[in-house]
Amino acid sequence: MYASLRQAAQDLEKNGQLLRISEEVDPNLEMAEIHRRVFAKGGPAILFENVKGSPFQAMSNVYGTKERTDFLFRKTLPKVKKVVELKADVANFAKDPLRYAGAPFTALSALPRKHLNPAIKYGQTTIDQLPLVKSWPQDGGAFVTLPQVMTLPQGSRKPMQTNIGMYRIQLSGNEYALNKEIGLHYQLHRGIGVHHTEYLKSDEPFRCSIFVGGPPSHAFCAIMPLPEGLSEMTFAGMLAGRRFGYAWDRDWLLSADADFVITGTIRKSGMMPEGPFGDHLGYYSLQHPFPVMDVETVWHRKDPIWHFTVVGRPPAEDSQFGYLIHQIVKDLTPGEFPGIKQINAVDEAGVHPLLLAIGSERYMPFREDGQMLVPEEIITQANRIVGSGQTSLAKYCIIADGSNDPGLDADDQPAFFQHVLERFDPRRDLHFQTRTTIDTLDYSGSDWNSGSKLIWAVRGNKRRELSAELPKGFTLPEGFTNPEFIAPGILAVAGPPVPGADPNPDRLATHPAGADNKVERNAASARQALEDLQRFTTADFGIEPSEILAAGIGMIVVCDDSTFMAEDFGNFIWATFTRSNPSHDMYGIGASTEHKHWGCNGPLVVDARVKPWHAPGLVQDPVISARVDERFPNL
């Protein structure tokens, strides 16, 4: 449909979906500030025509709304869905041959095509001439935020064997030699990491090409979880409505339709510090050693556009990627996860920390006396979810059997939590997995990439009516103040600040724990956090634990600012599930352990206070905010 990003921009402008900014704008924080304001208002895509320090234009917020995302792929998305469904399970064709009649042709017509005179080879530039966009004050430098990172397996020159992934790229700052070295943020267990491991066993140099821009489908192909046997190039071609063009420059494969391509060689050993980077959980991912690429060439097409986005506390522009993935794969969920009716990777929590799911008890639905059984099959279903692909990064998987609530919707978060809290048995329904892996961007765990998981499985009829009033005689222990209801059944309480943590987590702050004293400070602070919550959960509240639960309070969140928590349900989702590690931060009033199963008689208690080992939250630079207020008062 679109041959280039420029063509997509022209189409968006024709349909009133493009904002041109002709004034010179600084890529150091100012462009990101403008982007965030336009996105927050549901505004158009933004074309920055005059980027300070660069001869190139830049564009963001291309996918900024669901409506614009649907518009960009309006002609191709239905066809792509059919191909993905067939690739996931070819038996779908036999079930509905008319629906899938054109799918094989769609896939074949999207095979990549070699270009002998590609548009990308119009000219060359250097890293320092690119729009070096820095989004947040503590970012380590400028980053590529919508890269398509392409590598080939060792010994291969076949385009269909490429891995194209979205791994952030640091272009400047830290110890990188400008124009010569750039950082790549990826783990060795990801697609590119598998290639890295292969190259370590050979003498062949590890070539890499980083594409920026091109048709809007190309950036999306780098993050789409594809069925086995469907290449990113084919998928990008199908979604673009035209074949993915490629070309060669010596040993480097180029995207013929990209706006920019950075080629180079990844060092097989000798990592360098990468980060910090303001990330999609709403916090900085901190500085860690990651692979380095020695830059060979920076190619660009004629009149190119630097494609970027700004990530941060969700929702953000990249939230629309999740929306688009859901549109494509939603009909595949029952096949991928048998018995599962719906999964919501909750965007407000940063996607990975929290999954809400609706499962089904298909085999033992009722006892002979008509009473609902305990959760059984939905626990198995939840284990499959947290053991599969991208969903394995989840910390919390809350799953309900929707049999007695046909209107239950995992996308309606307040209603889903109400359903769960009305029905759960805190002595029975909480299942922990300890000392396991979590997302590397999540600093709530016991160490980097180390934490725990909780499966919270709920089944049965309503047990209690939830309340938004404190029960008569209820009192808080000393040091815990300002009780405020987030929603019926969910109470926020301000607890004592954890020693060493920033007492105001929403202000601009540096990370308080240095590399040399992190373990010591974590241990001392963790002991104090534990003592605080043990004191809270064993206190005399004036009534028995079971009476608090019976009075309609199912969950208590101990936090730094209960007013902030209660202001908006999204605040509760974000702060609770990004700032807690299930095994360490989940408590209960009247807790006990029976045969190694933990439970409680009263409400579940979550410690969502900021800890000193947490990464700092993302806060705009006030000087930049004031400058944008003055320069662009209408944004």
Phi, psi and omega in degrees: 000309176251132178274344183201167175294325178298318179296321176296320179298319179296321179293319178297319180296318179301331182255021174071027185239030179221133174250121175266131175244109186270338179294151177294131181234138182278127177290346178277091174078327187290317179298320180294321178298318178296315180303311184299322181291317180293317179298316184300333179266008182068032186278184187281175169297152186241125175252110177273107187275344185221090183267123182301129177083004182221142175278359187253147173281163180222155184218138178218177179061026180299319182257030194295340178225159176299320182296320180288323177298315177299320181297316183298326185244026186297329184269343188245336187302316180300321179292320181295319179304318182294319180294316180298319178298319179290320179296324180290325180203103183296341179295343177300330181297317180294329181288326184209073186299328181293322180298324187256015186302321184265000186297315180300323178293322178301316181293315182295322183287351181257009178298142183300150184233133181281137177248133178271334179230070190288148179298331184294339182269024178296319183200172178237154178215194179231162183303319185291349178268350179284158172294101186275082188281122172246127191263326187227150189304323184265007175303144182290346181171205177270144183232152165272120185257350174230055182278152169245102187265115187248128172225159177246152175298155179304128178085002184251145170232028182261116183304328181290350179262005182292153165252125176242113182231163179256095178241123189299151185237125175264120186268335186209169177093185181051227182257010182290136174281113185304135181078350183244326185229140172223156182259144178239124183263097175209157178259155185289348179270355179275174185308310180292329179294326175298318176297317180304315180298321178297317182292332178299335182272000184231172176267358184286134178294146183269091182283147181214142175235133181246115181264139175230131180086211188086182178308147184304335179292336187291319177294321182294326182298335184286345180243353183288123175287109189261149174297155178305132176093356177252112185281157178297324179296318179295315180299315180299321178295317179298314184289332177278342184076017177204152185293143178291120180271137178224162178210171180242143167234097187056245182264010182252130176271132182247150167279118183294334187257359179293162174275325177220148171223124175256120179253155178180188181236124179281130177292135181284341178213169178080074179282166178228158180297129177237142181097186356296166180211128177291112195251180191283356173277350183096010179227170173282138160273134192274179184284127178216158178286132178218166183300156182239142175245129173278121187286134176259298185216147172242108180267154171211155176273175177291135178053055186279164175235129176279115184268124181215168171221175177234119179261162181174200179303127181288155004282147176221181183303322182292350173299331181290338173296317177298319177299315182292320176301316180299319180299325184279321190252001187300328180283352181268348185306313180298329179284321179286322181232086184305132179091344180276129180265330183200143173228133174239106171281103197290114184296321182299338178264006182088019175075298188286326184296328190223125172243134171249130185224149172245118180249199182208139173262096190267338191257325181232067188290326184217153166283169179297332180275005176087358180278145179293143176281172175287161176302128180229284185295327181293336174291318175299317179297319179294322177296325177293321179298310184282000176249014186233123168046227184295328181290348178290347178281351183296141171268318182242126172238106180258117187236138180233145169275115186273016187301320183260017176214077186298341179270004182298133183226118181293343177280341177269088190298313179301318180292324180294314178296324177299314178303314183295312185289333176290336190245339192287150174253106186293347177278345193232329200263005184250121186234113186262146168240116188255159177051057178232188183265150171227178181302136180295342179276355185259115184261016180278349187281186183282342176197176180297126179067019184226129181190219184212175179225155175229126168259119180248103188250127187233133179212145172122185180279164180299132181259334188206157171266130180280152184230153173245028176229143177291137180293153180300132179088356183284129176228152178265147175291161182301137179095351179244125191223177169052061177289129179221138180276128174282319179197165176307127179091350182237114184249130173260137180228133177282125180253173177297139176300142178286129181305134179090348180271156176293119183294341177235088188292349181265006177258166179292126183210156173267161180292123189283341185256115179283169184298328186278333185243013186298313184297316181296315181292322178298317183296314181294316181292322180296321178297318181292319178299318179296316180298319178302312185286327175295320177296321181293312188284344179253008183287166173271105181274004182092340176220163182290152178308315182294332179287328176296316179295315180296333179283358173104014174253111183259342186211132176240128178253115175272124190217179177277329186217096183289333177294316176301316180300318186277348182296325188204139181297329177296325176298317178299312181299312185294305187291320183295313190265350172265339185257012182228146175248114191313310185292332184262334191242006176257124181231179176206148176279126185074043185280152176202163178237130178232119182050047177069007174259124182270142175200182180210162180265341181246199182297151170288139181238130180243127175272100181252026175285155175287134178251157183293340178271356174289151175285151180292150177285164183270123180225135180294153175286122184297330179292317179293319179300317179294322179296317180292323175305317183285319186279327185229069186294342184267359180286000000 
